[in-house]
Amino acid sequence: MKILMLNHEFPPVGGGASPITFELSKQLVKMGHHVDVVTMHYGKLPRFETVEGVNIYRTPAIRKRPNICYAHELATYVPGALFKTVRLAKREKYDITHCHFIIPGGPLAWLVKKFAGTPFIITCHGSDVPGYNPDRFKSMHKALLPSWRFLVRRTSLLTSPSESLKKLILQSCQDTGIKVIPNGIYTERFGKGPKEKSILMCSRILPRKGFQYAIQAVKDIKLDWQLHVVGQGPYLPELKKLAEGSKTPIKFWGWLDNNDPTFYELFSKSAIFVFPSEAENFPSVLLEAQASGMAIITSTAGGCPEVVGKAGLLVEPGDTEGIRKMLVKLTESDKLRQQFGKDALKRAQQQFNWEKIARQYLNCYNEVLNTPPGN
């Protein structure tokens, strides 16, 4: 099968949906399929390259940062990629287009269908859904809602990584079918120890990620552990200021590319992972923590409980005292900490391996291709 993959962000650029798109593409190539990716150009990255069998086309855009993309930058994806994408579609005669994010990629997928006749599916990732992360996207979602509904009703199939996000989508467009397919992980890429007295947090540094609650939880207690914070974002200066004078040592690493050896070393050596987010879809970073065999503390928000299941500890969003109690509980019990780590790894291996996830997507592709037009 020939597959056109669209995502405005792609490694080494972007957040959680970026590596998800890459890993799915690589798995599809391993299974004998042809995959071309069209994404935004950034910095000095090559305009075209082939990585592990995946052809990557980077088209003109004005993205300024690798870890975050603002609305005016997102808007340049479609005009910058349109000519290249349509030309590729006419030349390659793809069987299907798989677009990640309704906005900004959805219009491009729809135009490819118009010009080249290629059916398309869209996978939502959170920020492209009205009501998700209103502190950043409320105005944009409101302005784009008519266009959003237009695209949702014209895609051959909509998929969501979590039941939580599916429910949010249905609040804005009830007359659409949505299939839930979780994100995947290659567990063998992550080291499993030996573990050190290390607590890890990793994400874009935004207020809704809740890192401030974890810092408050350890600031006034003297744990014989090191808290590591990986990530970059507009809330980082506030977070560093909050961490001043902490009795538990806290180290900020900034943004680390997930190909950076330091990134994997931190995941390999850390014994506890804390992710107290206030709003999430299906955070890939929790999969990475599971694959590393860490004991996980996360929130009840969004898709977080769907990722960890019973293999993690849950707190309500903003519950500083709850985070503190669970951290003390885990740091004081080697047995409990190790058992949660084993359960987390087992869950990642059994539920979220990429071959299993890719086959679910292939079933979707075939379902679309075998459905008569107009049905």
Summary of the structure (lengths in Angstrom):
residues: 375
radius of gyration: 20.6
end to end distance: 22.1
largest distance: 64.7
contacts: 1335
relative contact order: 0.12
helix: 45%
strand: 18%
